[in-house]
Amino acid sequence: MKLRTAGCVLLCAVVFAGCSGMWPFIRQDGYVKVRGTHFTQNDKPYYYVGTNMWYGCYLGSPGETGDRPRLERELDSLNELGVTNLRILAGSEFSQSLRAVKPAILREPGVVDDSLLLGLDYMLSQMAKRHMKAVLYLTNYWEWSGGMSQYVAWAEKTPSLDPEVAGWGTFMNYSAGFYKHEAANAMFRTYVKSVVTRVNAYNHRTYSTDPAIMSWQLANEPRPGTESPEGTGNLPFYFQWIDKTAGFIKSLDTNHLVSTGSEGIAGSLQSEEYYLAAHTTKNIDYCTMHVWPFNWGWFDPKKFEETLPFAQQKALDYLATHVRLARRLQKPLVVEEFGLGRDTGSFVPGSPTTARDRYFTTLLGVIYDSARTGSPLAGSNFWAWGGEGRTQNADAMWKKGDSFVGDPPQEPQGVNSIFDTDVSTLAVLREHALRMRKLGTDDSLLVPVAMVKR
């Protein structure tokens, strides 16, 4: 059903205003494009509130990890919250590392678990019905989904390198060796081509022509290595890899944006210069940044009253720096990972989220004000949607067969997840979504969620 007049839109808004499950309205299809430092969709400004739901293809799978009824409920919950952009894993590699997710999409070079790619097909087809957009990252710098280190291990015919055994510094430089490893990259490009040119089994769209996709992302949090001579020595290969890999994707797909997946300065050896160099290429369409107050030593959940003000200020300073860099690059900016744990460090759904709610309110308020005044900030993806998921183990660590909650397998399940019972956090997110929506394409043709055809 399509409504064709402004009068019909107004009538629809009035009729459905009091009905449960009808809000928010969702937008027409259209590729997201870049115009200067802003996104557009259908030639109108595109602003969004998003989340990370890396495990989408696992829920969508017809195989052992699948739970399609839950997936559809989660998408409906997010849409009603006003969340219309999902950052999703589109490439995982089988690894022997203790904390790596299993199964993986790529079992070995050239051999895929098609049930998980069917899961990605299903995820995208369901998102399209709800007019949501996907950011699909194609590999990972970290070990929890196999990632770059696994490509190197395959190319060199050696066992997976587990950071919990080898140490994190050794692992990080080993993973960064991927950028200059031609055999490993040949395997990666073969996989990338198979995904970008894939035909969705459910809606029969080629991925390269599917408006449900906003962006291809080279990797989750690519880094040149550690802050060391070895990391600095990797920089020329790192810059070249970003440019060439993004260019390769664009040679296969002329419709979608390409982004790096970078954390920002924290993932660039703490250097503004290196961050700028990584994003200068014309093959990268927009800038990304992640901000993690606990991981970076700014915040202690057990002393949240004392440490939260400092953490908030550090996060805002970090954000302001990246807005300035995005202006220099003349590209849009997305805060695509941000999160905070529960009060006192609890992982239990329903436990207090006082600090998180304050932090989100502050950060999202600045994102809105910046976007409203014309800065390059155009969207955000909070970390991470846990929805109905719940940890099933006393130590809160993920094991194969457990439900997915948003936190990756190497972290306690629930540490940064937003659950469907987190009422106060959901209220903060819903209010922000309402405000951001008013900056976007509200005057385009809108369709109520209830009209989604299953």
Backbone hydrogen bonds, N-H to C=O, Kabsch-Sander energy under -0.5 kcal/mol:
donor,donor_aa,acceptor,acceptor_aa,energy
9,V,5,T,-1.9
10,L,6,A,-2.5
11,L,7,G,-2.6
12,C,8,C,-2.9
13,A,9,V,-2.3
14,V,10,L,-2.1
15,V,11,L,-2.9
16,F,12,C,-2.4
17,A,13,A,-0.7
17,A,14,V,-0.6
19,C,16,F,-1.7
22,M,19,C,-1.3
26,I,447,V,-2.3
28,Q,445,L,-0.6
33,K,40,T,-3.0
35,R,38,H,-3.2
38,H,35,R,-1.4
40,T,33,K,-2.3
41,Q,44,K,-2.8
42,N,31,Y,-0.7
44,K,41,Q,-1.5
46,Y,39,F,-2.0
47,Y,45,P,-0.5
48,Y,378,A,-1.6
50,G,380,S,-3.1
51,T,85,N,-2.2
52,N,382,F,-1.7
53,M,51,T,-0.5
53,M,87,R,-2.4
56,G,53,M,-1.9
58,Y,55,Y,-0.8
59,L,55,Y,-1.9
60,G,56,G,-2.1
61,S,57,C,-0.7
66,G,63,G,-1.4
67,D,59,L,-3.0
71,L,67,D,-2.3
72,E,68,R,-2.6
73,R,69,P,-2.1
74,E,70,R,-2.9
75,L,71,L,-2.5
76,D,72,E,-2.2
77,S,73,R,-2.5
78,L,74,E,-2.6
79,N,75,L,-2.5
80,E,76,D,-2.5
81,L,77,S,-1.4
82,G,78,L,-0.9
82,G,79,N,-0.7
83,V,78,L,-2.7
84,T,49,V,-2.0
84,T,82,G,-0.6
85,N,49,V,-0.8
86,L,133,K,-2.9
87,R,51,T,-2.3
88,I,86,L,-0.6
88,I,135,V,-3.1
89,L,54,W,-0.9
90,A,137,Y,-2.9
93,E,145,S,-2.8
94,F,106,L,-2.6
100,A,97,S,-1.4
101,V,144,W,-3.0
106,L,92,S,-3.0
107,R,105,I,-0.8
107,R,111,V,-2.0
108,E,111,V,-1.3
111,V,108,E,-2.8
112,V,110,G,-0.5
113,D,105,I,-3.3
114,D,112,V,-1.1
116,L,113,D,-1.3
117,L,113,D,-1.3
118,L,114,D,-2.7
119,G,115,S,-1.3
120,L,116,L,-1.7
121,D,117,L,-2.5
122,Y,118,L,-2.6
123,M,119,G,-2.5
124,L,120,L,-2.6
125,S,121,D,-2.4
126,Q,122,Y,-2.4
127,M,123,M,-2.4
128,A,124,L,-2.4
129,K,125,S,-1.3
130,R,126,Q,-0.8
130,R,127,M,-0.7
131,H,128,A,-1.3
132,M,127,M,-2.6
133,K,84,T,-2.6
134,A,212,A,-2.4
135,V,86,L,-2.6
136,L,134,A,-0.6
136,L,215,S,-2.5
137,Y,88,I,-2.1
137,Y,135,V,-0.6
138,L,217,Q,-2.3
141,Y,220,N,-2.2
145,S,142,W,-0.6
146,G,143,E,-2.2
147,G,145,S,-1.5
148,M,140,N,-2.9
150,Q,146,G,-0.6
150,Q,147,G,-0.8
151,Y,147,G,-1.4
152,V,148,M,-2.1
153,A,149,S,-2.3
154,W,150,Q,-2.7
155,A,151,Y,-2.6
156,E,152,V,-2.3
157,K,153,A,-0.7
157,K,154,W,-0.7
158,T,153,A,-2.3
162,D,160,S,-0.7
165,V,162,D,-1.8
166,A,162,D,-3.1
167,G,163,P,-1.8
171,F,167,G,-2.2
172,M,168,W,-2.8
173,N,169,G,-1.9
174,Y,170,T,-2.0
175,S,171,F,-3.0
176,A,172,M,-2.0
177,G,173,N,-0.8
177,G,174,Y,-0.7
178,F,175,S,-1.7
179,Y,176,A,-1.3
180,K,177,G,-0.8
181,H,178,F,-1.4
182,E,180,K,-1.0
185,N,181,H,-2.3
186,A,182,E,-2.3
187,M,183,A,-1.6
188,F,184,A,-2.0
189,R,185,N,-3.0
190,T,186,A,-1.9
191,Y,187,M,-1.9
192,V,188,F,-2.9
193,K,189,R,-2.7
194,S,190,T,-1.7
195,V,191,Y,-1.7
196,V,192,V,-2.8
197,T,193,K,-2.0
198,R,195,V,-1.4
200,N,198,R,-0.5
200,N,205,R,-3.2
204,H,200,N,-1.7
207,Y,198,R,-3.1
208,S,196,V,-1.0
209,T,206,T,-2.4
210,D,207,Y,-1.7
213,I,210,D,-1.8
214,M,134,A,-3.2
214,M,212,A,-0.5
215,S,134,A,-1.5
216,W,257,L,-2.6
217,Q,136,L,-3.0
218,L,259,S,-2.3
219,A,260,T,-1.3
220,N,139,T,-1.8
221,E,219,A,-0.7
221,E,261,G,-1.7
228,S,226,T,-2.0
232,T,228,S,-2.5
233,G,229,P,-2.3
234,N,230,E,-1.0
234,N,231,G,-0.5
235,L,232,T,-1.2
237,F,234,N,-0.5
238,Y,234,N,-2.5
239,F,235,L,-2.8
240,Q,236,P,-2.0
241,W,237,F,-2.5
242,I,238,Y,-2.1
243,D,239,F,-2.1
244,K,240,Q,-2.8
245,T,241,W,-2.7
246,A,242,I,-2.2
247,G,243,D,-2.1
248,F,244,K,-2.3
249,I,245,T,-2.2
250,K,246,A,-2.2
251,S,247,G,-1.5
252,L,248,F,-0.7
252,L,249,I,-1.1
253,D,249,I,-1.6
257,L,214,M,-1.7
259,S,216,W,-2.4
267,G,264,G,-1.2
268,S,265,I,-2.0
270,Q,265,I,-1.9
271,S,265,I,-0.5
271,S,268,S,-1.5
275,Y,271,S,-1.8
276,L,272,E,-2.7
277,A,273,E,-2.2
278,A,274,Y,-2.0
279,H,275,Y,-1.1
279,H,276,L,-0.6
280,T,276,L,-0.8
280,T,277,A,-0.5
284,I,281,T,-1.5
285,D,258,V,-2.7
285,D,283,N,-0.6
286,Y,258,V,-0.7
287,C,332,P,-3.2
289,M,334,V,-1.6
290,H,263,E,-2.4
291,V,337,E,-2.2
296,W,292,W,-2.1
297,G,294,F,-1.8
298,W,293,P,-3.1
299,F,293,P,-1.1
303,K,300,D,-2.0
304,F,301,P,-0.9
307,T,303,K,-2.3
308,L,304,F,-2.3
311,A,307,T,-2.3
312,Q,308,L,-2.9
313,Q,309,P,-2.2
314,K,310,F,-2.5
315,A,311,A,-2.4
316,L,312,Q,-2.5
317,D,313,Q,-2.4
318,Y,314,K,-2.3
319,L,315,A,-2.4
320,A,316,L,-2.6
321,T,317,D,-2.1
322,H,318,Y,-1.7
323,V,319,L,-2.1
324,R,320,A,-2.1
325,L,321,T,-2.0
326,A,322,H,-2.5
327,R,323,V,-2.1
328,R,324,R,-1.8
329,L,325,L,-2.1
330,Q,326,A,-1.3
331,K,326,A,-1.9
333,L,376,P,-2.3
334,V,287,C,-1.8
335,V,379,G,-2.0
336,E,289,M,-1.3
336,E,334,V,-1.2
337,E,289,M,-0.8
339,G,291,V,-0.8
342,R,346,S,-0.7
343,D,352,P,-1.8
344,T,301,P,-2.0
345,G,342,R,-2.2
346,S,343,D,-1.4
351,S,348,V,-2.1
357,D,353,T,-2.8
358,R,354,T,-2.0
359,Y,355,A,-2.8
360,F,356,R,-3.3
361,T,357,D,-2.4
362,T,358,R,-2.3
363,L,359,Y,-2.8
364,L,360,F,-3.0
365,G,361,T,-1.6
366,V,362,T,-1.8
367,I,363,L,-2.2
368,Y,364,L,-2.6
369,D,365,G,-2.6
370,S,366,V,-2.7
371,A,367,I,-2.5
372,R,368,Y,-3.0
373,T,369,D,-1.5
374,G,371,A,-1.6
375,S,370,S,-2.6
378,A,333,L,-2.3
379,G,333,L,-0.8
380,S,48,Y,-0.9
381,N,335,V,-2.4
382,F,50,G,-2.2
383,W,338,F,-2.9
384,A,382,F,-0.5
385,W,52,N,-2.4
386,G,384,A,-0.7
386,G,418,I,-2.6
387,G,418,I,-1.9
389,G,386,G,-2.5
396,A,393,N,-1.5
398,W,409,P,-0.5
402,D,399,K,-2.7
411,E,408,P,-2.0
413,Q,396,A,-4.4
414,G,412,P,-0.7
415,V,412,P,-1.9
418,I,384,A,-2.9
419,F,417,S,-0.7
420,D,387,G,-2.1
422,D,419,F,-1.8
423,V,421,T,-2.1
426,L,422,D,-2.6
427,A,423,V,-1.9
428,V,424,S,-1.6
429,L,425,T,-2.2
430,R,426,L,-2.7
431,E,427,A,-2.1
432,H,428,V,-1.9
433,A,429,L,-2.5
434,L,430,R,-2.0
435,R,431,E,-1.9
436,M,432,H,-2.8
437,R,433,A,-2.3
438,K,434,L,-1.1
439,L,435,R,-0.5
439,L,436,M,-1.3
440,G,436,M,-0.6
440,G,437,R,-1.0
442,D,440,G,-0.5
444,S,441,T,-2.0
447,V,26,I,-2.0
449,V,22,M,-1.1
449,V,24,P,-0.6
451,M,448,P,-1.6
452,V,449,V,-2.3
454,R,452,V,-0.6
